[in-house]
Amino acid sequence: MNEIKFCDIDGIKLGHAENKPGGTGCSVVICESGATAGVDVRGGSPGTRETDLLNPMEMVDKIHAVVLSGGSAFGLDASSGVMEYLESKNIGFDVTVAKVPIVCQAVLFDLSFGNPKIRPDKNMGIEACKNSEIYKDDINGNIGAGFGATVGKFLGPHTAMKGGLGTYAVKIGDLIVGAIVAVNCLGDVINPNNLNIIAGAYDRQRNIFLNTENIILSNLTNPKNPFKGNTTIGIIVTNADFTKAEANKVASMAHNGYARTMRPAHTMFDGDTIFAMCTNKVKSDVTTVGMIAANVMEKAIIRGVKSAKSLLGTPSYSEIKKF
């Protein structure tokens, strides 16, 4: 199993765009020839677009892009820019009178991080697509959809730490499986090897982690009102040849990567969502790919958090690890 760059996966393009004063951004994964896709939404507060058509019973069998963005529901506007870009290249589902690009999306909440009036929009979606034409390096942390991501927010932004965007991809023989994720969870991010918290609810005066699960358990009789702006969103990309039903299973199994690295995950205040995109080049086994998908998602989450830098007063792993 050899690690490769996510942006070097055959048949896909990756692009990012950000707005620094807004503390927000978006990322797009484009498959111009079309990808078989699936999705699994496990959080209680999702913001998504075009997920229903990924049901195996629905007609459309290929999508052309997946967008991950900040901005909460406002950020869904970024897909309009992606559609405009793809249409300009004559890419889309042929309906005779036009080609309609099939663009799926999930959003995370980052409105409290920067300027809440600045969100990913149509122009940012176009910018991310244009950047995909020249993007060559896997930059992690404060980029794209992870630009305004934060973690450990049960008690609110004042104890939060910086989240970020992470990527990780591997090649085994001819099979490729990669993950991209914007880490923005209510809970803490843990190292799955030793279960130590690496980022999460953090007391900035005492330089200690507060442990979100312990906070929740200590308030069973007098529950606190948790901060409601969260959500971790990601994509698995593989060159495996799968049906929509199999792609949905890969997305489902990839959520194990969330469960291994975020405590708690899939809460009512997270809209945790994972898409799977399959470029259909290599015959493979869905269980094997699903297992690998969970592993690369786990590593992408850790990389995204460890690569993030402190921003707009929110401390990061790289800043506090010395304590």
C-alpha positions in Angstrom: 0.0 0.0 0.0 1.7 3.2 -1.2 0.6 6.7 -0.4 0.0 9.0 -3.3 -1.3 12.6 -3.7 -5.0 12.9 -3.6 -4.8 15.4 -6.5 -2.9 12.8 -8.5 -5.9 10.4 -8.6 -6.6 9.6 -12.2 -9.8 11.2 -13.7 -10.4 13.8 -11.0 -9.5 17.4 -10.5 -9.3 19.2 -7.1 -9.7 22.9 -6.5 -10.0 25.3 -3.6 -11.0 28.9 -2.9 -11.2 30.9 0.3 -12.2 34.3 1.6 -9.9 35.3 4.5 -11.9 38.1 6.0 -15.0 35.8 5.9 -13.1 32.9 7.4 -14.6 30.5 5.0 -14.0 28.6 1.8 -15.0 25.8 -0.5 -13.4 22.8 -2.2 -14.5 21.0 -5.4 -13.7 17.5 -6.7 -14.5 17.3 -10.4 -14.9 14.2 -12.6 -15.5 15.5 -16.1 -16.3 12.0 -17.5 -18.7 11.3 -14.7 -18.4 9.3 -11.6 -20.8 6.7 -10.0 -21.6 8.1 -6.6 -23.1 7.4 -3.2 -23.6 9.2 0.0 -24.2 8.6 3.7 -25.6 11.3 6.0 -25.3 10.5 9.7 -25.4 13.8 11.5 -28.6 15.4 12.8 -28.1 18.8 11.1 -27.1 18.3 7.5 -27.0 20.8 4.7 -26.8 19.1 1.4 -27.7 19.3 -2.3 -28.6 16.5 -4.8 -28.3 13.6 -2.4 -31.6 12.1 -3.3 -30.5 11.2 -6.8 -27.7 9.1 -5.4 -30.3 6.6 -4.3 -29.8 3.5 -6.4 -33.5 3.6 -7.5 -33.1 7.1 -9.1 -32.4 7.5 -12.8 -29.2 9.6 -13.0 -26.2 7.2 -12.7 -23.2 9.6 -12.9 -22.3 12.9 -11.2 -19.7 15.4 -12.4 -18.6 17.2 -9.2 -18.9 17.3 -5.4 -18.5 20.5 -3.5 -17.6 20.8 0.1 -18.0 24.3 1.6 -18.5 26.5 4.6 -21.2 29.1 4.9 -23.9 26.8 6.4 -27.0 26.6 4.1 -25.9 29.9 2.4 -22.8 28.1 1.1 -24.9 25.9 -1.1 -24.8 28.7 -3.6 -21.2 27.7 -4.5 -22.6 24.8 -6.6 -24.2 27.3 -9.0 -20.7 28.4 -9.9 -19.5 24.9 -10.4 -22.5 24.2 -12.7 -21.7 27.3 -14.7 -18.1 26.3 -15.1 -18.9 22.7 -16.1 -21.6 23.9 -18.6 -19.0 26.2 -20.2 -17.0 23.0 -20.9 -20.0 21.1 -22.3 -20.0 18.7 -19.3 -23.3 17.4 -17.9 -26.2 15.0 -18.2 -27.6 15.2 -21.7 -31.2 16.3 -21.8 -31.2 17.0 -25.5 -31.7 20.7 -25.3 -28.8 21.2 -22.9 -26.3 19.4 -20.8 -27.0 19.7 -17.1 -24.0 19.2 -14.8 -24.8 17.0 -11.8 -23.2 18.6 -8.8 -23.6 17.3 -5.2 -22.7 19.3 -2.2 -22.4 19.3 1.6 -21.9 22.4 3.8 -20.5 23.0 7.3 -21.1 25.8 9.7 -18.4 28.4 10.0 -20.4 31.6 10.3 -19.2 32.3 13.8 -15.5 32.1 12.8 -15.1 35.1 10.5 -17.5 37.6 9.0 -20.9 35.8 9.0 -22.1 38.0 6.0 -19.3 36.5 3.8 -20.0 33.0 2.6 -19.1 30.7 -0.3 -21.1 31.9 -3.3 -21.3 31.3 -7.1 -18.1 33.3 -7.7 -16.2 31.3 -5.2 -17.4 28.1 -6.8 -16.2 29.3 -10.2 -12.8 30.3 -8.6 -12.4 26.8 -7.1 -13.1 25.2 -10.4 -10.5 27.4 -12.2 -8.0 26.7 -9.5 -8.5 22.9 -10.1 -6.9 23.4 -13.6 -3.6 24.4 -12.0 -3.7 22.7 -8.6 -0.7 20.3 -8.2 0.0 19.9 -4.5 -2.0 18.4 -1.6 -2.2 21.4 0.7 -3.8 20.6 4.0 -5.1 22.6 7.0 -6.3 26.2 6.3 -7.5 25.8 2.8 -10.8 25.4 0.9 -13.7 24.1 2.9 -11.4 23.7 5.9 -10.4 27.3 6.1 -13.0 28.3 8.7 -13.3 24.8 10.3 -13.1 24.5 14.1 -13.5 21.6 16.5 -14.4 21.0 20.2 -17.3 23.5 20.3 -19.7 22.0 22.8 -19.1 24.9 25.1 -19.0 27.5 22.3 -16.3 29.2 20.1 -14.3 30.5 23.2 -13.0 26.9 23.9 -12.8 25.8 20.2 -9.6 24.9 18.4 -8.8 25.2 14.7 -9.9 22.3 12.4 -9.0 22.1 8.8 -9.0 20.3 5.5 -7.2 16.9 5.2 -6.4 14.6 2.3 -4.9 11.1 2.2 -4.8 8.6 -0.7 -3.3 5.2 -1.3 -2.6 2.9 -4.2 -2.6 -0.9 -3.9 -1.8 -2.6 -7.2 -4.1 -0.8 -9.6 -6.7 0.2 -7.0 -6.7 3.8 -5.7 -8.7 5.0 -2.7 -8.5 8.6 -1.4 -10.2 10.8 1.1 -10.7 14.5 1.5 -12.4 16.0 4.6 -13.2 19.3 6.2 -13.0 18.7 10.0 -15.5 20.9 11.9 -16.9 18.7 14.6 -18.7 19.4 17.9 -16.6 16.9 19.7 -12.9 16.4 20.2 -10.4 14.9 17.6 -8.4 12.0 19.0 -5.4 10.0 18.0 -6.9 6.6 17.3 -3.6 4.8 18.1 -3.6 6.0 21.8 -7.0 7.7 22.2 -5.3 11.0 23.3 -7.1 14.2 22.4 -5.1 16.2 19.8 -7.6 19.0 19.3 -10.9 19.9 20.9 -12.6 21.8 23.7 -9.6 23.6 25.2 -9.1 25.9 28.2 -6.9 28.6 26.9 -5.9 29.9 30.3 -4.9 26.6 31.8 -3.7 25.0 28.5 -5.6 21.8 29.1 -8.2 19.8 27.1 -11.6 19.8 28.8 -12.8 16.5 27.2 -16.1 16.9 25.5 -17.5 13.5 26.4 -16.8 14.2 30.1 -18.5 17.6 29.8 -21.6 15.9 28.4 -21.6 13.1 31.0 -21.2 15.5 33.9 -24.3 17.4 32.9 -26.9 14.6 32.5 -29.3 16.2 35.1 -28.7 19.8 34.0 -27.7 19.6 30.4 -26.0 22.5 28.8 -27.2 24.0 25.6 -24.5 22.9 23.1 -23.1 25.1 20.4 -25.1 24.2 17.3 -22.7 25.2 14.5 -20.6 22.2 13.5 -20.4 19.4 10.9 -17.6 17.3 9.3 -18.0 16.7 5.5 -15.9 14.5 3.2 -15.5 12.6 0.0 -14.0 9.2 -0.8 -12.7 9.0 -4.3 -11.8 5.6 -5.8 -11.1 4.2 -9.3 -13.0 1.1 -8.4 -15.8 0.0 -10.8 -19.0 0.1 -8.6 -22.7 0.6 -8.9 -24.5 3.3 -7.0 -25.6 0.8 -4.4 -21.9 -0.2 -3.8 -20.8 3.4 -3.8 -23.4 4.1 -1.1 -21.9 1.2 0.9 -18.4 2.6 0.6 -19.6 6.0 1.9 -21.3 4.2 4.8 -18.2 2.3 5.8 -16.0 5.4 5.5 -17.9 6.8 8.5 -15.9 4.4 10.6 -13.1 6.9 10.1 -15.2 9.6 11.7 -16.1 7.4 14.7 -12.4 6.4 15.2 -11.2 10.0 15.3 -14.0 12.2 16.7 -15.7 11.9 20.1 -18.6 12.2 19.9 -19.3 11.9 16.2 -22.7 12.0 14.4 -24.4 14.2 17.0 -27.7 16.0 16.5 -25.6 19.2 16.1 -23.4 17.8 13.4 -24.4 17.3 9.8 -21.7 14.6 9.2 -21.8 13.6 5.6 -19.6 11.5 3.3 -19.9 11.1 -0.5 -18.2 8.4 -2.5 -17.1 9.0 -6.1 -16.1 6.0 -8.3 -14.4 6.5 -11.6 -15.0 2.9 -12.6 -11.5 1.8 -13.9 -10.7 -1.2 -11.8 -12.8 -4.2 -10.7 -12.7 -4.5 -6.9 -14.5 -5.8 -3.9 -16.8 -3.4 -2.1 -15.9 -4.6 1.4 -12.2 -4.2 0.7 -12.6 -0.7 -0.7 -14.9 0.3 2.2 -12.3 -0.9 4.7 -9.6 1.1 3.0 -12.0 4.1 2.8 -12.4 4.2 6.6 -8.6 4.0 7.0 -7.8 6.8 4.6 -10.6 9.0 6.0 -9.2 8.5 9.5 -5.7 9.6 8.3 -7.1 12.5 6.4 -8.9 13.8 9.5 -5.8 13.6 11.6 -3.7 15.3 8.9 -6.3 18.1 8.5 -6.2 18.9 12.2 -2.4 18.6 12.6 -1.8 20.8 9.5 -4.1 23.6 10.5 -2.6 26.9 11.7 -4.0 29.2 14.3 -6.3 31.8 12.8 -8.5 34.7 13.9 -7.7 34.0 17.5 -8.5 30.3 17.4 -5.5 28.1 18.6 -4.4 25.1 16.6 -2.7 21.7 17.3 0.6 23.2 16.1 0.4 26.0 18.6 -0.7 24.0 21.7 1.2 20.7 21.3 4.2 22.2 23.1 2.2 22.3 26.4 
